């Protein structure tokens, strides 16, 4: 399996968001925003249904999800970016039922597959000519990487990602080499 990378530059994140809004595709915009803001695995994101995130047409403040891989229940608080994307989705998607998947396939009533998610993320990254290895975990890794860049502790990121050890989290978000390089370059004695 190929190792994928996070989106490290916030301006690249902003550009992808603008591009997705410009294409008027509420599903893809929501997928990107939710993926980089809550850190769920692709398998968990793709299981979400309208009823999980909306009450009477309004986004919920938080939701619970039992992670497929670890069977651990996780509370996800909805931040302002997710709330904005959820409102955009609700206003622009053709929602027929609260039981439908948030990230519904254009060809069926089922959720998109991981392979389609992989294709979409690669397309978004290529659209802005970002030279990274991208895939389903790019969104989750972006969440972890950006949290660390904002000064959040590895312990907190580990908990949010549901990792068993700090070493897994450090390796997963690929930050240790960046931090070591930055330390050496900034020290410059």
MDTraj code that builds the backbone (N, CA, C; nanometers):
import mdtraj as md
import numpy as np

residues = "UNK UNK UNK UNK UNK UNK UNK UNK UNK UNK UNK UNK UNK UNK UNK UNK UNK UNK UNK UNK UNK UNK UNK UNK UNK UNK UNK UNK UNK UNK UNK UNK UNK UNK UNK UNK UNK UNK UNK UNK UNK UNK UNK UNK UNK UNK UNK UNK UNK UNK UNK UNK UNK UNK UNK UNK UNK UNK UNK UNK UNK UNK UNK UNK UNK UNK UNK UNK UNK UNK UNK UNK UNK UNK UNK UNK UNK UNK UNK UNK UNK UNK UNK UNK UNK UNK UNK UNK UNK UNK UNK UNK UNK UNK UNK UNK UNK UNK UNK UNK UNK UNK UNK UNK UNK UNK UNK UNK UNK UNK UNK UNK UNK UNK UNK UNK UNK UNK UNK UNK UNK UNK UNK UNK UNK UNK UNK UNK UNK UNK UNK UNK UNK UNK UNK UNK UNK UNK UNK UNK UNK UNK UNK UNK UNK UNK UNK UNK UNK UNK UNK UNK UNK UNK UNK UNK UNK UNK UNK UNK UNK UNK UNK UNK UNK UNK UNK UNK UNK UNK UNK UNK UNK UNK UNK UNK UNK UNK UNK UNK UNK UNK UNK UNK UNK UNK UNK UNK UNK".split()
xyz = np.array([
    [0.0834, -0.1172, 0.0000],
    [0.0000, 0.0000, 0.0000],
    [0.0887, 0.1246, 0.0000],
    [0.0559, 0.2213, -0.0843],
    [0.1324, 0.3437, -0.0958],
    [0.1018, 0.4367, 0.0217],
    [0.2067, 0.4956, 0.0778],
    [0.1892, 0.5918, 0.1860],
    [0.1475, 0.7251, 0.1262],
    [0.0408, 0.7833, 0.1802],
    [-0.0064, 0.9120, 0.1319],
    [0.0347, 1.0217, 0.2291],
    [0.0238, 1.1452, 0.1839],
    [0.0700, 1.2592, 0.2614],
    [-0.0448, 1.3522, 0.2977],
    [-0.0215, 1.4340, 0.4020],
    [-0.1205, 1.5376, 0.4346],
    [-0.1047, 1.6571, 0.3417],
    [-0.2053, 1.7418, 0.3401],
    [-0.1937, 1.8712, 0.2736],
    [-0.1353, 1.9642, 0.3790],
    [-0.0130, 2.0079, 0.3585],
    [0.0602, 2.0815, 0.4611],
    [0.0331, 2.2321, 0.4599],
    [0.0051, 2.2871, 0.3444],
    [-0.0084, 2.4315, 0.3303],
    [-0.1547, 2.4731, 0.3415],
    [-0.1832, 2.5635, 0.4341],
    [-0.3218, 2.6078, 0.4538],
    [-0.3781, 2.6785, 0.3305],
    [-0.2922, 2.7436, 0.2539],
    [-0.3424, 2.8099, 0.1332],
    [-0.3884, 2.7062, 0.0300],
    [-0.3252, 2.5896, 0.0281],
    [-0.3701, 2.4816, -0.0609],
    [-0.5069, 2.4296, -0.0162],
    [-0.5268, 2.4196, 0.1133],
    [-0.6567, 2.3770, 0.1671],
    [-0.7641, 2.4767, 0.1255],
    [-0.7338, 2.6034, 0.1428],
    [-0.8295, 2.7088, 0.1068],
    [-0.8629, 2.7042, -0.0425],
    [-0.7623, 2.6830, -0.1257],
    [-0.7842, 2.6774, -0.2709],
    [-0.8733, 2.5595, -0.3089],
    [-0.8498, 2.4447, -0.2490],
    [-0.9340, 2.3279, -0.2774],
    [-1.0783, 2.3565, -0.2345],
    [-1.0954, 2.4159, -0.1184],
    [-1.2313, 2.4495, -0.0730],
    [-1.3001, 2.5440, -0.1710],
    [-1.2298, 2.6452, -0.2159],
    [-1.2868, 2.7408, -0.3122],
    [-1.3227, 2.6695, -0.4425],
    [-1.2327, 2.5842, -0.4898],
    [-1.2594, 2.5089, -0.6138],
    [-1.3840, 2.4225, -0.6005],
    [-1.3961, 2.3526, -0.4881],
    [-1.5105, 2.2630, -0.4694],
    [-1.6409, 2.3409, -0.4559],
    [-1.6378, 2.4544, -0.3901],
    [-1.7577, 2.5393, -0.3817],
    [-1.7940, 2.5923, -0.5200],
    [-1.6929, 2.6272, -0.5973],
    [-1.7154, 2.6809, -0.7316],
    [-1.7777, 2.5807, -0.8268],
    [-1.7533, 2.4537, -0.8006],
    [-1.8100, 2.3488, -0.8857],
    [-1.9523, 2.3141, -0.8445],
    [-1.9999, 2.3773, -0.7404],
    [-2.1372, 2.3565, -0.6927],
    [-2.1673, 2.2095, -0.6645],
    [-2.0688, 2.1389, -0.6096],
    [-2.0903, 1.9996, -0.5738],
    [-2.0902, 1.9886, -0.4217],
    [-2.2071, 1.9960, -0.3611],
    [-2.2120, 1.9970, -0.2150],
    [-2.1565, 1.8699, -0.1509],
    [-2.1713, 1.7563, -0.2158],
    [-2.1202, 1.6306, -0.1588],
    [-1.9690, 1.6354, -0.1464],
    [-1.9009, 1.6737, -0.2530],
    [-1.7549, 1.6738, -0.2519],
    [-1.6994, 1.7805, -0.1585],
    [-1.7635, 1.8955, -0.1572],
    [-1.7207, 2.0023, -0.0674],
    [-1.7330, 1.9558, 0.0784],
    [-1.8454, 1.8958, 0.1119],
    [-1.8660, 1.8465, 0.2476],
    [-1.7672, 1.7355, 0.2824],
    [-1.7419, 1.6460, 0.1902],
    [-1.6465, 1.5370, 0.2135],
    [-1.5085, 1.5931, 0.2478],
    [-1.4634, 1.6907, 0.1710],
    [-1.3322, 1.7501, 0.1961],
    [-1.3297, 1.8193, 0.3320],
    [-1.4284, 1.9036, 0.3581],
    [-1.4301, 1.9815, 0.4825],
    [-1.4444, 1.8899, 0.6044],
    [-1.5338, 1.7936, 0.5981],
    [-1.5498, 1.7008, 0.7110],
    [-1.4213, 1.6203, 0.7310],
    [-1.3628, 1.5724, 0.6230],
    [-1.2435, 1.4897, 0.6331],
    [-1.1262, 1.5595, 0.6988],
    [-1.1051, 1.6872, 0.6660],
    [-0.9903, 1.7587, 0.7223],
    [-1.0198, 1.8196, 0.8591],
    [-1.1463, 1.8206, 0.8983],
    [-1.1823, 1.8828, 1.0268],
    [-1.2177, 1.7854, 1.1375],
    [-1.2455, 1.6611, 1.1056],
    [-1.2811, 1.5689, 1.2145],
    [-1.1877, 1.4485, 1.2240],
    [-1.1075, 1.4239, 1.1223],
    [-1.0064, 1.3197, 1.1313],
    [-1.0574, 1.1767, 1.1271],
    [-1.1801, 1.1568, 1.0827],
    [-1.2325, 1.0199, 1.0729],
    [-1.1681, 0.9448, 0.9573],
    [-1.1596, 0.8136, 0.9722],
    [-1.1146, 0.7285, 0.8623],
    [-1.2184, 0.7317, 0.7503],
    [-1.1739, 0.7042, 0.6295],
    [-1.2636, 0.7021, 0.5136],
    [-1.3809, 0.6082, 0.5381],
    [-1.3543, 0.4917, 0.5943],
    [-1.4609, 0.3937, 0.6161],
    [-1.5690, 0.4475, 0.7099],
    [-1.5302, 0.5340, 0.8035],
    [-1.6277, 0.5934, 0.8961],
    [-1.7002, 0.7121, 0.8326],
    [-1.6277, 0.7955, 0.7619],
    [-1.6906, 0.9083, 0.6920],
    [-1.7978, 0.8603, 0.5951],
    [-1.7645, 0.7585, 0.5188],
    [-1.8546, 0.7129, 0.4126],
    [-1.9791, 0.6425, 0.4665],
    [-1.9813, 0.6093, 0.5946],
    [-2.1001, 0.5476, 0.6560],
    [-2.1994, 0.6504, 0.7074],
    [-2.1595, 0.7771, 0.7138],
    [-2.2467, 0.8800, 0.7710],
    [-2.3707, 0.9017, 0.6852],
    [-2.4812, 0.9222, 0.7553],
    [-2.6085, 0.9485, 0.6879],
    [-2.6581, 1.0879, 0.7263],
    [-2.7516, 1.1382, 0.6494],
    [-2.8082, 1.2709, 0.6747],
    [-2.8579, 1.2800, 0.8184],
    [-2.9257, 1.1770, 0.8662],
    [-2.9823, 1.1791, 1.0021],
    [-2.8758, 1.1896, 1.1115],
    [-2.7522, 1.1510, 1.0810],
    [-2.6447, 1.1590, 1.1797],
    [-2.6018, 1.3037, 1.2061],
    [-2.6220, 1.3904, 1.1074],
    [-2.5670, 1.5251, 1.1163],
    [-2.6692, 1.6380, 1.1097],
    [-2.7960, 1.6034, 1.0916],
    [-2.8990, 1.7075, 1.0835],
    [-3.0182, 1.6740, 1.1723],
    [-3.0745, 1.7784, 1.2336],
    [-3.2004, 1.7695, 1.3056],
    [-3.2878, 1.8835, 1.2551],
    [-3.4022, 1.8504, 1.1990],
    [-3.4948, 1.9512, 1.1462],
    [-3.4264, 2.0481, 1.0495],
    [-3.3415, 1.9940, 0.9641],
    [-3.2755, 2.0753, 0.8626],
    [-3.1582, 2.1582, 0.9111],
    [-3.1199, 2.1400, 1.0349],
    [-3.0076, 2.2160, 1.0902],
    [-2.8976, 2.1212, 1.1342],
    [-2.7721, 2.1627, 1.1168],
    [-2.6619, 2.0769, 1.1621],
    [-2.6645, 2.0564, 1.3130],
    [-2.6304, 1.9369, 1.3549],
    [-2.6183, 1.9071, 1.4973],
    [-2.4920, 1.9739, 1.5513],
    [-2.4829, 1.9857, 1.6821],
    [-2.3631, 2.0432, 1.7456],
    [-2.2509, 1.9391, 1.7566],
    [-2.2900, 1.8128, 1.7626],
    [-2.1948, 1.7020, 1.7732],
    [-2.2673, 1.5740, 1.7332],
    [-2.1891, 1.4704, 1.7087],
    [-2.2476, 1.3389, 1.6829],
    [-2.1529, 1.2331, 1.7356],
    [-2.2075, 1.1154, 1.7570],
    [-2.1278, 1.0011, 1.8012],
    [-2.1146, 0.9033, 1.6860],
    [-1.9996, 0.8424, 1.6784],
    [-1.9785, 0.7385, 1.5780],
    [-1.8947, 0.6279, 1.6409],
    [-1.9311, 0.5060, 1.6115],
    [-1.8506, 0.3924, 1.6545],
    [-1.7549, 0.3613, 1.5405],
    [-1.6259, 0.3796, 1.5670],
    [-1.5264, 0.3612, 1.4612],
    [-1.5225, 0.2153, 1.4174],
    [-1.5268, 0.1972, 1.2881],
    [-1.5329, 0.0637, 1.2299],
    [-1.4085, -0.0192, 1.2638],
    [-1.2910, 0.0413, 1.2557],
    [-1.1668, -0.0322, 1.2758],
    [-1.1439, -0.0717, 1.4215],
    [-1.1732, 0.0195, 1.5141],
    [-1.1410, -0.0054, 1.6548],
    [-1.2619, -0.0377, 1.7409],
    [-1.3810, -0.0172, 1.6874],
    [-1.5067, -0.0361, 1.7595],
    [-1.5201, 0.0594, 1.8789],
    [-1.4388, 0.1639, 1.8806],
    [-1.4429, 0.2629, 1.9868],
    [-1.5421, 0.3725, 1.9485],
    [-1.6255, 0.4129, 2.0460],
    [-1.7196, 0.5217, 2.0192],
    [-1.6482, 0.6552, 2.0372],
    [-1.6725, 0.7449, 1.9443],
    [-1.6067, 0.8740, 1.9432],
    [-1.7106, 0.9845, 1.9288],
    [-1.6952, 1.0893, 2.0076],
    [-1.7822, 1.2067, 1.9951],
    [-1.7098, 1.3058, 1.9039],
    [-1.7799, 1.3504, 1.8013],
    [-1.7244, 1.4489, 1.7087],
    [-1.8023, 1.5789, 1.7255],
    [-1.7346, 1.6822, 1.7708],
    [-1.7967, 1.8142, 1.7802],
    [-1.7901, 1.8804, 1.6431],
    [-1.8949, 1.9528, 1.6082],
    [-1.9025, 2.0204, 1.4789],
    [-1.8455, 2.1615, 1.4943],
    [-1.7349, 2.1889, 1.4265],
    [-1.6773, 2.3232, 1.4331],
    [-1.7432, 2.4142, 1.3290],
    [-1.7038, 2.5399, 1.3267],
    [-1.7672, 2.6371, 1.2370],
    [-1.7487, 2.6012, 1.0891],
    [-1.6318, 2.5502, 1.0524],
    [-1.6079, 2.5119, 0.9120],
    [-1.7001, 2.3975, 0.8704],
    [-1.7137, 2.2995, 0.9581],
    [-1.8035, 2.1876, 0.9268],
    [-1.9481, 2.2350, 0.9214],
    [-1.9863, 2.3222, 1.0142],
    [-2.1236, 2.3733, 1.0163],
    [-2.1551, 2.4477, 0.8863],
    [-2.0617, 2.5291, 0.8405],
    [-2.0815, 2.6028, 0.7157],
    [-2.0972, 2.5053, 0.5985],
    [-2.0130, 2.4036, 0.5943],
    [-2.0203, 2.3044, 0.4860],
    [-2.1494, 2.2235, 0.4938],
    [-2.1916, 2.1907, 0.6142],
    [-2.3179, 2.1175, 0.6313],
    [-2.4366, 2.2021, 0.5851],
    [-2.4368, 2.3297, 0.6197],
    [-2.5442, 2.4183, 0.5734],
    [-2.5445, 2.4291, 0.4209],
    [-2.4266, 2.4429, 0.3616],
    [-2.4148, 2.4492, 0.2154],
    [-2.4690, 2.3203, 0.1524],
    [-2.4314, 2.2096, 0.2123],
    [-2.4782, 2.0795, 0.1635],
    [-2.6304, 2.0716, 0.1690],
    [-2.6860, 2.1054, 0.2831],
    [-2.8306, 2.0920, 0.3025],
    [-2.9082, 2.1817, 0.2065],
    [-2.8553, 2.2999, 0.1812],
    [-2.9224, 2.3947, 0.0916],
    [-2.9102, 2.3566, -0.0557],
    [-2.8050, 2.2821, -0.0924],
    [-2.7768, 2.2585, -0.2338],
    [-2.7867, 2.1136, -0.2797],
    [-2.7870, 2.0193, -0.1879],
    [-2.7971, 1.8783, -0.2268],
    [-2.9448, 1.8410, -0.2433],
    [-2.9694, 1.7452, -0.3270],
    [-3.1062, 1.6963, -0.3454],
    [-3.1329, 1.5846, -0.2451],
    [-3.1605, 1.6245, -0.1222],
    [-3.1837, 1.5278, -0.0150],
    [-3.3280, 1.4790, -0.0240],
    [-3.3416, 1.3489, -0.0342],
    [-3.4738, 1.2878, -0.0442],
    [-3.5184, 1.2353, 0.0908],
    [-3.4230, 1.1818, 0.1668],
    [-3.4566, 1.1172, 0.2930],
    [-3.3443, 1.1363, 0.3932],
    [-3.3791, 1.1390, 0.5212],
    [-3.2781, 1.1448, 0.6267],
    [-3.1965, 1.0164, 0.6357],
    [-3.2456, 0.9102, 0.5714],
    [-3.1764, 0.7822, 0.5751],
    [-3.0714, 0.7672, 0.4647],
    [-3.0590, 0.8669, 0.3784],
    [-2.9611, 0.8527, 0.2707],
    [-2.8219, 0.8895, 0.3199],
    [-2.7244, 0.8359, 0.2500],
    [-2.5852, 0.8629, 0.2848],
    [-2.5496, 1.0067, 0.2517],
    [-2.4671, 1.0673, 0.3357],
    [-2.4192, 1.2027, 0.3073],
    [-2.3390, 1.2051, 0.1783],
    [-2.2562, 1.1060, 0.1601],
    [-2.1663, 1.1022, 0.0461],
    [-2.2146, 0.9985, -0.0544],
    [-2.3355, 1.0218, -0.0996],
    [-2.4073, 0.9292, -0.1868],
    [-2.3466, 0.9283, -0.3271],
    [-2.3440, 0.8091, -0.3821],
    [-2.2985, 0.7912, -0.5194],
    [-2.3948, 0.8606, -0.6147],
    [-2.3421, 0.9094, -0.7252],
    [-2.4270, 0.9708, -0.8270],
    [-2.5029, 0.8655, -0.9065],
    [-2.4626, 0.7394, -0.8917],
    [-2.5221, 0.6317, -0.9711],
    [-2.6161, 0.5403, -0.8934],
    [-2.6175, 0.5564, -0.7622],
    [-2.7035, 0.4699, -0.6804],
    [-2.7379, 0.5408, -0.5506],
    [-2.8134, 0.4725, -0.4659],
    [-2.8463, 0.5282, -0.3346],
    [-2.7430, 0.4910, -0.2286],
    [-2.6391, 0.4210, -0.2697],
    [-2.5349, 0.3808, -0.1763],
    [-2.4320, 0.4929, -0.1620],
    [-2.3494, 0.4800, -0.0604],
    [-2.2390, 0.5730, -0.0413],
    [-2.1349, 0.5510, -0.1506],
    [-2.0553, 0.6540, -0.1782],
    [-1.9453, 0.6327, -0.2718],
    [-1.8502, 0.5291, -0.2108],
    [-1.7765, 0.4644, -0.2941],
    [-1.6788, 0.3646, -0.2498],
    [-1.5466, 0.4340, -0.2168],
    [-1.4634, 0.3652, -0.1412],
    [-1.3304, 0.4190, -0.1088],
    [-1.2505, 0.4474, -0.2349],
    [-1.2651, 0.3632, -0.3359],
    [-1.1910, 0.3866, -0.4607],
    [-1.2323, 0.5189, -0.5254],
    [-1.3621, 0.5513, -0.5187],
    [-1.4097, 0.6783, -0.5734],
    [-1.3585, 0.7952, -0.4894],
    [-1.3576, 0.7776, -0.3584],
    [-1.3045, 0.8816, -0.2701],
    [-1.1575, 0.9076, -0.3027],
    [-1.0822, 0.8014, -0.3233],
    [-0.9406, 0.8118, -0.3601],
    [-0.9259, 0.8916, -0.4895],
    [-1.0071, 0.8594, -0.5897],
    [-1.0026, 0.9312, -0.7172],
    [-1.0345, 1.0793, -0.6994],
    [-1.1380, 1.1082, -0.6212],
    [-1.1780, 1.2473, -0.5991],
    [-1.0656, 1.3276, -0.5342],
    [-1.0071, 1.2730, -0.4290],
    [-0.9012, 1.3442, -0.3577],
    [-0.7820, 1.3680, -0.4499],
    [-0.7463, 1.2679, -0.5281],
    [-0.6366, 1.2863, -0.6231],
    [-0.6691, 1.3949, -0.7251],
    [-0.7922, 1.3976, -0.7702],
    [-0.8349, 1.4993, -0.8664],
    [-0.8257, 1.6385, -0.8039],
    [-0.8716, 1.6540, -0.6805],
    [-0.8678, 1.7839, -0.6129],
    [-0.7241, 1.8335, -0.5982],
    [-0.6346, 1.7423, -0.5622],
    [-0.4943, 1.7770, -0.5421],
    [-0.4284, 1.8117, -0.6765],
    [-0.4588, 1.7343, -0.7794],
    [-0.4028, 1.7618, -0.9121],
    [-0.4542, 1.8928, -0.9685],
    [-0.5789, 1.9271, -0.9399],
    [-0.6374, 2.0531, -0.9883],
    [-0.5568, 2.1750, -0.9444],
    [-0.4958, 2.1670, -0.8279],
    [-0.4161, 2.2809, -0.7802],
    [-0.2660, 2.2551, -0.7984],
    [-0.2331, 2.1499, -0.8717],
    [-0.0951, 2.1144, -0.9042],
    [-0.0095, 2.0939, -0.7798],
    [-0.0702, 2.0304, -0.6802],
    [-0.0002, 1.9986, -0.5568],
    [0.0708, 1.8652, -0.5755],
    [0.1999, 1.8642, -0.5528],
    [0.2814, 1.7456, -0.5777],
    [0.2967, 1.6622, -0.4501],
    [0.1902, 1.5896, -0.4174],
    [0.1953, 1.4969, -0.3036],
    [0.1322, 1.3646, -0.3457],
    [0.1648, 1.2593, -0.2713],
    [0.0960, 1.1318, -0.2889],
    [-0.0339, 1.1426, -0.2104],
    [-0.1462, 1.1387, -0.2799],
    [-0.2755, 1.1602, -0.2151],
    [-0.3620, 1.0350, -0.2233],
    [-0.4509, 1.0228, -0.1271],
    [-0.5451, 0.9117, -0.1239],
    [-0.6453, 0.9343, -0.0122],
    [-0.7189, 0.8317, 0.0208],
    [-0.8247, 0.8437, 0.1221],
    [-0.7738, 0.8976, 0.2548],
    [-0.6547, 0.8584, 0.2950],
    [-0.6028, 0.9015, 0.4250],
    [-0.5431, 1.0420, 0.4226],
    [-0.5355, 1.1028, 0.3056],
    [-0.4821, 1.2386, 0.2975],
    [-0.5634, 1.3347, 0.3841],
    [-0.6952, 1.3213, 0.3835],
    [-0.7790, 1.4114, 0.4626],
    [-0.7536, 1.3922, 0.6117],
    [-0.7492, 1.2678, 0.6555],
    [-0.7256, 1.2354, 0.7963],
    [-0.5860, 1.2798, 0.8399],
    [-0.4879, 1.2574, 0.7552],
    [-0.3519, 1.3000, 0.7874],
    [-0.3410, 1.4517, 0.7906],
    [-0.4168, 1.5184, 0.7039],
    [-0.4185, 1.6647, 0.7046],
    [-0.4718, 1.7154, 0.8380],
    [-0.5772, 1.6517, 0.8876],
    [-0.6325, 1.6863, 1.0187],
    [-0.5232, 1.6779, 1.1255],
    [-0.4542, 1.5654, 1.1323],
    [-0.3503, 1.5451, 1.2332],
    [-0.2337, 1.6408, 1.2166],
    [-0.1898, 1.6577, 1.0946],
    [-0.0762, 1.7462, 1.0666],
    [-0.1090, 1.8901, 1.1050],
    [-0.2243, 1.9386, 1.0623],
    [-0.2617, 2.0773, 1.0906],
    [-0.2837, 2.0988, 1.2403],
    [-0.3380, 1.9993, 1.3083],
    [-0.3546, 2.0099, 1.4536],
    [-0.2180, 2.0249, 1.5204],
    [-0.1216, 1.9477, 1.4776],
    [0.0132, 1.9558, 1.5349],
    [0.0779, 2.0902, 1.5038],
    [0.0564, 2.1403, 1.3829],
    [0.1125, 2.2700, 1.3444],
    [0.0508, 2.3843, 1.4257],
    [-0.0692, 2.3620, 1.4774],
    [-0.1332, 2.4621, 1.5639],
    [-0.0906, 2.4454, 1.7098],
    [0.0007, 2.3537, 1.7345],
    [0.0545, 2.3370, 1.8687],
    [-0.0186, 2.2367, 1.9560],
    [-0.1120, 2.1616, 1.8995],
    [-0.1816, 2.0596, 1.9781],
    [-0.0845, 1.9467, 2.0106],
    [-0.0997, 1.8905, 2.1288],
    [-0.0069, 1.7855, 2.1728],
    [-0.0323, 1.6554, 2.0970],
    [0.0721, 1.5779, 2.0873],
    [0.0621, 1.4464, 2.0236],
    [-0.0409, 1.3608, 2.0975],
    [-0.0487, 1.3745, 2.2309],
    [-0.1465, 1.2986, 2.3096],
    [-0.2894, 1.3254, 2.2637],
    [-0.3212, 1.4526, 2.2445],
    [-0.4570, 1.4901, 2.2032],
    [-0.4854, 1.4411, 2.0618],
    [-0.3882, 1.4567, 1.9740],
    [-0.4049, 1.4112, 1.8350],
    [-0.4198, 1.2596, 1.8317],
    [-0.3409, 1.1912, 1.9127],
    [-0.3502, 1.0449, 1.9231],
    [-0.4912, 1.0033, 1.9624],
    [-0.5477, 1.0699, 2.0610],
    [-0.6832, 1.0383, 2.1070],
    [-0.7854, 1.0660, 1.9971],
    [-0.7712, 1.1811, 1.9309],
    [-0.8663, 1.2181, 1.8249],
    [-0.8625, 1.1198, 1.7082],
    [-0.7435, 1.0695, 1.6774],
    [-0.7300, 0.9751, 1.5659],
    [-0.7580, 0.8312, 1.6074],
    [-0.7645, 0.8065, 1.7371],
    [-0.7918, 0.6710, 1.7852],
    [-0.6729, 0.5775, 1.7736],
    [-0.5530, 0.6333, 1.7773],
    [-0.4321, 0.5515, 1.7704],
    [-0.3976, 0.4960, 1.9078],
    [-0.3315, 0.3815, 1.9093],
    [-0.2963, 0.3160, 2.0351],
    [-0.1709, 0.3744, 2.0997],
    [-0.0782, 0.4244, 2.0155],
    [0.0475, 0.4777, 2.0695],
    [0.0827, 0.6111, 2.0039],
    [0.1677, 0.6877, 2.0744],
    [0.2173, 0.8136, 2.0194],
    [0.3052, 0.7905, 1.8969],
    [0.3790, 0.6823, 1.9006],
    [0.4686, 0.6526, 1.7887],
    [0.3896, 0.6341, 1.6597],
    [0.2763, 0.5663, 1.6696],
    [0.1906, 0.5489, 1.5514],
    [0.1427, 0.6847, 1.5020],
    [0.1010, 0.7697, 1.5938],
    [0.0509, 0.9025, 1.5561],
    [0.1605, 0.9859, 1.4924],
    [0.2785, 0.9861, 1.5508],
    [0.3903, 1.0628, 1.4942],
    [0.4230, 1.0164, 1.3531],
    [0.4299, 0.8867, 1.3358],
    [0.4595, 0.8314, 1.2029],
    [0.3459, 0.8619, 1.1059],
    [0.2233, 0.8511, 1.1544],
    [0.1054, 0.8687, 1.0704],
    [0.0969, 1.0092, 1.0124],
    [0.1183, 1.1102, 1.0960],
    [0.1050, 1.2470, 1.0457],
    [0.2330, 1.2982, 0.9817],
    [0.3403, 1.2172, 0.9879],
    [0.4623, 1.2498, 0.9156],
    [0.5250, 1.3807, 0.9577],
    [0.5164, 1.4096, 1.0835],
    [0.5607, 1.5407, 1.1271],
    [0.6995, 1.5401, 1.1887],
    [0.7442, 1.4280, 1.2363],
    [0.8709, 1.4281, 1.3086],
    [0.9871, 1.4710, 1.2191],
    [0.9934, 1.4226, 1.0965],
    [1.1024, 1.4624, 1.0071],
    [1.0941, 1.6111, 0.9747],
    [0.9743, 1.6635, 0.9545],
    [0.9560, 1.8061, 0.9276],
    [1.0026, 1.8889, 1.0464],
    [0.9675, 1.8445, 1.1675],
    [1.0057, 1.9192, 1.2870],
    [1.1563, 1.9148, 1.3091],
    [1.2185, 1.7997, 1.2863],
    [1.3633, 1.7879, 1.3031],
    [1.4339, 1.8783, 1.2022],
    [1.3897, 1.8757, 1.0771],
    [1.4499, 1.9610, 0.9746],
    [1.4338, 2.1079, 1.0127],
    [1.3138, 2.1452, 1.0579],
    [1.2872, 2.2837, 1.0976],
    [1.3765, 2.3252, 1.2145],
    [1.3925, 2.2359, 1.3109],
    [1.4764, 2.2634, 1.4264],
    [1.6195, 2.2927, 1.3805],
    [1.6717, 2.2080, 1.2953],
    [1.8100, 2.2241, 1.2481],
    [1.8245, 2.3519, 1.1660],
    [1.7294, 2.3750, 1.0766],
    [1.7366, 2.4928, 0.9899],
    [1.7197, 2.6229, 1.0709],
    [1.6326, 2.6206, 1.1700],
    [1.6090, 2.7408, 1.2504],
    [1.7219, 2.7661, 1.3508],
    [1.7828, 2.6597, 1.4005],
    [1.8889, 2.6743, 1.4991],
    [2.0081, 2.7485, 1.4390],
    [2.0610, 2.6952, 1.3319],
    [2.1609, 2.7631, 1.2485],
    [2.2652, 2.8403, 1.3302],
    [2.3312, 2.7732, 1.4223],
    [2.4295, 2.8377, 1.5118],
    [2.5562, 2.8806, 1.4432],
])
top = md.Topology()
chain = top.add_chain()
for i, resn in enumerate(residues, 1):
    res = top.add_residue(resn, chain, resSeq=i)
    for name in ("N", "CA", "C"):
        top.add_atom(name, md.element.get_by_symbol(name[0]), res)
traj = md.Trajectory(xyz[None], top)
